[in-house]
């Protein structure tokens, strides 16, 4: 059995965590053991434990200092005898990969899941972090072309798309949808719009409220459901109140029933300023939900079944409004399944590809 130490940001909901869950669920556990260094404890903690993973929670490097962090990771590697270290934090992987190198790990995978670093105003320091991270890696991997170029520059890298295990989805009956709508206070004649994402600048929830304000001005009856948590949540809540949108916009917080909610939406809206891959958009498509997304979202996530409309967040807002109220024809499930297969997003195949890195 090969033992792999993954470094992930959180065991809570999120794109990287979702990817790892789908891959780990489709990995031969008699051949591979996945353990995790994690910085935030979340709602998937028990799931990982139940599936035999060890979890090593760490404070952020800024809280404990680089030297203390390197020593702890070095100790974890040495005490548990890992064959490979796979870091999913992109340019932040500097000290993890350094510790792995010092510990004699021959397979050190650097995985980029994003094409932006909003928190870094110092471009020179960001460039330095990327360079040193790449220097300490033996394998470069990215979830999209843009994410790879952002982190690795002109270096060659392998594309590993975020998988979709379509068979884990329970499709709702009409009666189940009606019951969920009732629980959420949604009327039969409401146009149901949805967004899933952390309340951070890159997700651009402010744009959603501009859309909501215009829809209200046009006397269109709707409900906009915002699912997620984050530092800007209170600011968004205040904007909802300031624009008198309390009846139409609902902040639902973090939810575990994402696939159920996606099936309620008439339109899923993702006006992100940047996206590494946009796995939530993939989830929307497998639920058959038409989606309006910004042109910054990677095209690799599009299943090419007619469910995605790309729009410019800096363009005419009327274009977004017209697409929101437009009636879409339903897509057959077999077309969606074919789209997943044709895109190479089958979870079992991607799990096998990831594990091939560790040979």
Backbone torsions as a table, in degrees:
resi	resn	phi	psi	omega
1	UNK	NA	134.0	176.2
2	UNK	-94.0	133.5	-179.7
3	UNK	-103.8	124.1	-176.6
4	UNK	-118.0	130.8	175.7
5	UNK	-102.5	114.1	177.3
6	UNK	-97.7	143.4	174.2
7	UNK	-112.5	115.7	-178.5
8	UNK	-127.8	155.4	-176.4
9	UNK	-68.0	-38.2	-170.7
10	UNK	-156.4	158.8	169.0
11	UNK	-102.0	18.8	174.8
12	UNK	-96.6	180.0	179.5
13	UNK	-59.5	144.3	178.5
14	UNK	162.3	163.8	-175.1
15	UNK	-61.3	-47.2	-178.5
16	UNK	-65.3	-44.9	-179.7
17	UNK	-61.9	-42.7	179.1
18	UNK	-61.4	-42.6	178.5
19	UNK	-59.9	-48.4	-178.2
20	UNK	-63.0	-40.2	178.9
21	UNK	-60.4	-45.6	-179.1
22	UNK	-66.5	-39.4	179.2
23	UNK	-69.2	-44.2	-178.7
24	UNK	-64.5	-36.3	178.5
25	UNK	-66.3	-23.8	-177.4
26	UNK	-109.5	16.8	179.1
27	UNK	-100.2	140.3	177.4
28	UNK	-70.3	106.7	-173.7
29	UNK	-77.8	-5.8	173.3
30	UNK	-84.3	-13.9	-179.3
31	UNK	-108.6	-25.6	-174.8
32	UNK	-135.6	142.1	172.9
33	UNK	-118.8	122.8	177.5
34	UNK	-105.5	120.3	170.1
35	UNK	-115.0	167.4	-170.2
36	UNK	-140.7	134.5	163.1
37	UNK	-94.7	127.4	-173.2
38	UNK	-134.6	149.0	-177.7
39	UNK	-105.3	-17.1	179.1
40	UNK	-138.8	128.1	178.1
41	UNK	-83.2	132.2	-176.7
42	UNK	-137.4	-164.1	-170.4
43	UNK	-76.3	-8.4	176.0
44	UNK	-97.7	7.0	-179.4
45	UNK	-54.4	-50.5	-177.2
46	UNK	-64.2	-36.2	179.5
47	UNK	-59.7	-47.5	-180.0
48	UNK	-61.9	-42.8	-179.4
49	UNK	-63.5	-42.6	-178.9
50	UNK	-64.9	-25.1	-179.7
51	UNK	-97.6	18.3	168.9
52	UNK	87.4	9.9	-179.6
53	UNK	-87.5	144.8	167.7
54	UNK	-90.1	139.8	179.6
55	UNK	-118.9	126.1	179.0
56	UNK	-114.6	101.0	-178.8
57	UNK	-81.7	134.4	-178.3
58	UNK	-126.8	150.6	169.7
59	UNK	-74.0	155.9	175.4
60	UNK	-58.9	149.3	-179.0
61	UNK	-57.5	-35.9	179.4
62	UNK	-65.5	-21.3	-179.1
63	UNK	-88.4	-30.0	-175.9
64	UNK	-114.8	-12.3	179.9
65	UNK	92.2	146.5	-176.6
66	UNK	-60.1	-42.0	-175.9
67	UNK	-64.2	-46.9	179.7
68	UNK	-61.8	-40.1	-179.7
69	UNK	-65.2	-47.3	179.7
70	UNK	-58.9	-42.9	-179.2
71	UNK	-63.7	-39.4	-179.6
72	UNK	-67.8	-44.4	179.8
73	UNK	-65.3	-41.9	176.9
74	UNK	-56.3	-45.5	-178.6
75	UNK	-65.2	-42.5	179.4
76	UNK	-60.5	-44.0	-179.2
77	UNK	-64.2	-47.7	-176.8
78	UNK	-65.7	-40.2	-176.0
79	UNK	-73.6	-22.8	-174.5
80	UNK	-112.6	-3.3	172.6
81	UNK	61.4	54.6	-178.5
82	UNK	-78.8	148.5	178.1
83	UNK	-92.8	-23.0	-178.4
84	UNK	-154.9	153.4	173.3
85	UNK	-122.0	129.2	-177.1
86	UNK	-123.8	108.0	-176.2
87	UNK	-99.6	123.2	-177.1
88	UNK	-100.8	16.5	-176.3
89	UNK	-102.0	11.6	175.0
90	UNK	61.4	-131.4	-175.9
91	UNK	-64.7	-11.2	177.9
92	UNK	-82.5	-0.2	-172.5
93	UNK	-78.3	0.3	-172.9
94	UNK	-44.1	-57.2	-170.1
95	UNK	-80.1	-29.3	175.3
96	UNK	-64.7	-48.6	-178.3
97	UNK	-68.2	-31.8	175.3
98	UNK	-64.4	-44.9	178.1
99	UNK	-61.5	-41.1	179.3
100	UNK	-64.5	-38.7	179.3
101	UNK	-65.6	-45.0	179.0
102	UNK	-64.0	-29.9	-179.4
103	UNK	-82.6	-1.0	175.7
104	UNK	85.8	17.5	179.0
105	UNK	-74.7	121.8	-176.7
106	UNK	-82.1	-27.7	-179.8
107	UNK	-108.0	108.1	-177.8
108	UNK	-126.4	106.2	-173.9
109	UNK	-97.8	126.6	175.5
110	UNK	-106.9	120.1	-171.6
111	UNK	-118.3	121.1	179.1
112	UNK	-99.3	124.6	-179.7
113	UNK	-114.4	7.5	-176.6
114	UNK	-145.4	159.6	176.5
115	UNK	-122.4	27.7	179.4
116	UNK	-152.6	153.0	174.8
117	UNK	-138.4	76.0	-174.1
118	UNK	-61.4	-29.5	-174.7
119	UNK	-76.4	-9.3	-177.0
120	UNK	-103.8	107.3	176.2
121	UNK	-86.1	-22.1	179.6
122	UNK	-88.2	97.8	-175.8
123	UNK	-66.2	-31.0	-179.3
124	UNK	-68.5	-41.5	179.1
125	UNK	-68.8	-38.8	177.2
126	UNK	-61.1	-43.3	178.2
127	UNK	-61.6	-38.4	178.8
128	UNK	-64.8	-44.2	179.4
129	UNK	-60.1	-44.9	179.0
130	UNK	-60.4	-47.2	-176.7
131	UNK	-60.5	-46.3	-177.7
132	UNK	-70.1	-36.6	177.2
133	UNK	-61.2	-46.5	179.9
134	UNK	-62.9	-40.1	-179.3
135	UNK	-61.2	-32.0	-177.0
136	UNK	-93.0	2.5	179.8
137	UNK	-100.6	152.9	174.0
138	UNK	-108.2	-12.4	179.6
139	UNK	-144.8	129.1	179.7
140	UNK	-108.6	130.0	-176.2
141	UNK	-136.9	145.2	177.8
142	UNK	-141.4	152.9	-179.1
143	UNK	-83.2	-14.5	177.1
144	UNK	-155.7	165.3	179.6
145	UNK	-60.8	-44.7	-179.0
146	UNK	-63.9	-39.8	179.0
147	UNK	-65.2	-37.3	178.4
148	UNK	-67.5	-47.0	-179.6
149	UNK	-64.6	-35.4	179.6
150	UNK	-62.6	-44.9	-174.2
151	UNK	-88.6	-34.4	-171.1
152	UNK	-108.7	-5.9	-179.7
153	UNK	62.9	-125.1	-177.4
154	UNK	-89.6	-0.4	178.5
155	UNK	-66.4	147.6	176.9
156	UNK	-76.3	144.2	-179.0
157	UNK	-146.6	163.0	-179.8
158	UNK	-98.7	138.7	175.6
159	UNK	-90.6	126.0	174.7
160	UNK	-128.9	98.8	-177.6
161	UNK	-66.8	151.0	173.5
162	UNK	-67.0	130.2	-173.7
163	UNK	-79.9	167.0	172.6
164	UNK	-135.5	114.0	176.5
165	UNK	-91.5	87.3	-172.5
166	UNK	-65.0	-23.2	-175.6
167	UNK	-79.0	-4.7	176.4
168	UNK	-86.3	-5.9	-175.7
169	UNK	-86.6	131.8	172.9
170	UNK	-99.2	115.2	-179.4
171	UNK	-82.2	132.6	-173.3
172	UNK	-81.9	144.9	170.8
173	UNK	-78.0	167.2	178.5
174	UNK	-62.3	-37.7	179.2
175	UNK	-64.2	-38.9	178.7
176	UNK	-67.7	-37.2	176.6
177	UNK	-64.2	-43.2	-179.6
178	UNK	-63.2	-39.2	179.1
179	UNK	-64.6	-42.9	179.4
180	UNK	-65.9	-39.2	176.9
181	UNK	-60.2	-42.3	179.4
182	UNK	-61.9	-42.7	178.7
183	UNK	-60.3	-33.9	-176.4
184	UNK	-93.7	1.9	178.6
185	UNK	72.5	34.6	-179.7
186	UNK	-102.2	128.2	179.6
187	UNK	-82.9	160.0	-179.8
188	UNK	-61.1	-31.5	-177.3
189	UNK	-95.2	9.0	176.7
190	UNK	-77.9	137.3	166.8
191	UNK	-79.8	119.7	-173.4
192	UNK	-98.5	116.5	179.2
193	UNK	-114.3	146.7	-177.7
194	UNK	-141.8	153.4	176.0
195	UNK	-143.9	137.6	178.0
196	UNK	-127.6	123.1	180.0
197	UNK	169.9	156.6	176.1
198	UNK	-63.8	147.7	178.4
199	UNK	-83.4	81.1	179.2
200	UNK	-135.7	159.1	-174.8
201	UNK	-52.9	-39.2	-174.4
202	UNK	-64.2	-25.8	-178.1
203	UNK	-81.4	-18.3	166.8
204	UNK	64.1	44.5	177.8
205	UNK	-64.7	-23.0	177.2
206	UNK	-58.8	-36.9	178.1
207	UNK	-63.3	-38.3	178.4
208	UNK	-61.7	-37.3	179.4
209	UNK	-71.6	-30.0	173.0
210	UNK	-63.7	-42.9	177.5
211	UNK	-62.4	-43.8	-179.8
212	UNK	-61.8	-41.0	179.2
213	UNK	-62.5	-42.9	179.9
214	UNK	-67.9	-38.2	177.4
215	UNK	-63.2	-39.7	178.0
216	UNK	-64.8	-41.5	178.4
217	UNK	-62.2	-30.8	-180.0
218	UNK	-86.6	3.9	178.3
219	UNK	60.3	36.5	175.6
220	UNK	-92.9	125.6	-178.5
221	UNK	-79.3	121.6	-174.8
222	UNK	-152.8	163.3	168.2
223	UNK	-129.1	128.7	175.6
224	UNK	-108.9	116.4	-178.8
225	UNK	-101.2	121.5	179.1
226	UNK	-108.1	116.7	-177.1
227	UNK	-111.6	125.9	179.5
228	UNK	145.0	175.6	176.7
229	UNK	-136.2	170.4	176.6
230	UNK	153.6	173.1	-173.3
231	UNK	-62.7	-23.4	-178.4
232	UNK	-95.3	7.5	-175.4
233	UNK	-59.3	-44.6	-178.8
234	UNK	-66.8	-37.0	177.2
235	UNK	-62.6	-42.6	178.3
236	UNK	-65.6	-40.1	178.6
237	UNK	-61.2	-40.6	179.0
238	UNK	-67.4	-37.6	177.8
239	UNK	-65.7	-35.7	176.6
240	UNK	-60.8	-46.5	-179.8
241	UNK	-67.5	-41.7	-178.0
242	UNK	-62.4	-33.3	-179.1
243	UNK	-97.1	10.7	176.0
244	UNK	55.1	48.2	-177.4
245	UNK	-109.2	13.2	-173.7
246	UNK	-59.2	-31.6	-178.3
247	UNK	-76.1	-22.0	-173.1
248	UNK	-109.6	-22.7	-176.2
249	UNK	-115.2	124.7	-179.1
250	UNK	-119.7	127.0	173.8
251	UNK	-95.3	111.5	-172.5
252	UNK	-96.1	-3.9	-178.3
253	UNK	72.4	-161.6	178.8
254	UNK	-80.4	134.5	-178.1
255	UNK	-127.4	148.9	177.0
256	UNK	-94.3	-13.7	-175.3
257	UNK	-100.7	48.0	-175.9
258	UNK	-57.3	-44.9	-176.7
259	UNK	-66.7	-31.3	175.5
260	UNK	-68.3	-45.8	-178.9
261	UNK	-63.6	-40.7	179.5
262	UNK	-58.9	-33.4	-179.9
263	UNK	-74.8	-14.2	176.2
264	UNK	-82.7	-27.6	-171.7
265	UNK	-69.3	134.6	167.0
266	UNK	-75.2	-33.6	176.0
267	UNK	-144.6	136.2	171.4
268	UNK	-101.0	131.9	-174.2
269	UNK	-120.6	126.4	-178.7
270	UNK	-131.5	86.1	-177.1
271	UNK	-92.0	39.5	-174.1
272	UNK	-60.5	146.4	173.5
273	UNK	-74.7	-31.0	176.6
274	UNK	-150.5	153.1	171.5
275	UNK	-146.8	137.8	175.1
276	UNK	-72.2	-49.4	177.0
277	UNK	-138.1	-46.4	-179.6
278	UNK	85.9	55.6	-175.4
279	UNK	-63.1	-29.2	178.6
280	UNK	-63.5	-29.4	176.2
281	UNK	-70.0	-35.3	174.6
282	UNK	-64.4	-41.8	178.4
283	UNK	-63.6	-38.2	177.7
284	UNK	-62.5	-42.0	-178.7
285	UNK	-65.3	-41.9	-179.0
286	UNK	-69.6	-17.1	172.8
287	UNK	-87.2	-1.5	179.2
288	UNK	77.6	20.2	-174.5
289	UNK	-93.2	122.0	175.4
290	UNK	-61.0	139.5	-173.7
291	UNK	-130.5	138.2	174.1
292	UNK	-110.5	121.4	-173.2
293	UNK	-134.9	156.2	178.5
294	UNK	-72.9	156.3	-177.7
295	UNK	-69.4	-8.1	178.7
296	UNK	-80.7	-12.3	-179.5
297	UNK	-73.9	131.0	-178.3
298	UNK	-57.5	139.7	-179.5
299	UNK	-71.9	-16.0	-179.8
300	UNK	-60.9	-22.7	-177.0
301	UNK	-82.1	-11.9	-177.2
302	UNK	-77.2	120.7	179.1
303	UNK	-77.5	-4.5	178.6
304	UNK	59.0	41.5	176.4
305	UNK	-114.5	9.6	175.7
306	UNK	88.1	20.1	-177.7
307	UNK	-101.8	-6.9	-176.4
308	UNK	-116.4	133.2	172.1
309	UNK	-119.8	118.8	179.6
310	UNK	-88.5	131.6	-178.8
311	UNK	-136.7	154.0	-177.7
312	UNK	-88.3	121.8	179.0
313	UNK	-69.7	-15.9	177.2
314	UNK	-99.6	3.7	-179.3
315	UNK	-90.7	-157.7	-178.3
316	UNK	-74.9	122.7	-178.5
317	UNK	-64.1	-23.0	178.3
318	UNK	-62.9	-29.6	177.2
319	UNK	-62.1	-40.4	178.0
320	UNK	-66.5	-43.4	-177.8
321	UNK	-63.2	-40.6	179.3
322	UNK	-63.4	-40.1	179.5
323	UNK	-71.1	-31.9	179.3
324	UNK	-63.3	-43.7	-175.8
325	UNK	-87.4	-6.9	-179.7
326	UNK	-68.0	138.3	178.6
327	UNK	-83.8	129.3	179.3
328	UNK	-107.9	141.2	175.9
329	UNK	-77.6	140.1	179.5
330	UNK	-65.0	148.2	179.0
331	UNK	-103.3	133.3	179.4
332	UNK	-66.2	143.6	-177.7
333	UNK	-60.3	-38.0	-178.3
334	UNK	-63.0	-31.0	176.9
335	UNK	-67.9	-38.4	178.7
336	UNK	-67.1	-44.3	178.1
337	UNK	-60.5	-42.8	177.4
338	UNK	-62.6	-38.7	179.2
339	UNK	-62.4	-41.6	177.4
340	UNK	-62.6	-45.3	-179.7
341	UNK	-65.5	-44.8	-177.3
342	UNK	-65.9	-28.5	178.8
343	UNK	-82.6	-7.4	-177.9
344	UNK	72.9	34.9	-175.9
345	UNK	-104.8	10.5	177.0
346	UNK	-59.7	126.0	-173.4
347	UNK	-62.2	-38.6	-179.2
348	UNK	-66.1	-41.4	179.1
349	UNK	-65.5	-40.9	-179.9
350	UNK	-69.1	-36.0	176.3
351	UNK	-61.1	-43.0	178.5
352	UNK	-64.0	-40.2	-180.0
353	UNK	-64.8	-44.2	178.9
354	UNK	-61.1	-45.2	-178.2
355	UNK	-65.3	-24.2	177.7
356	UNK	-65.9	-21.2	177.1
357	UNK	-64.7	-26.6	-170.9
358	UNK	-93.2	2.3	-179.2
359	UNK	-74.1	NA	NA
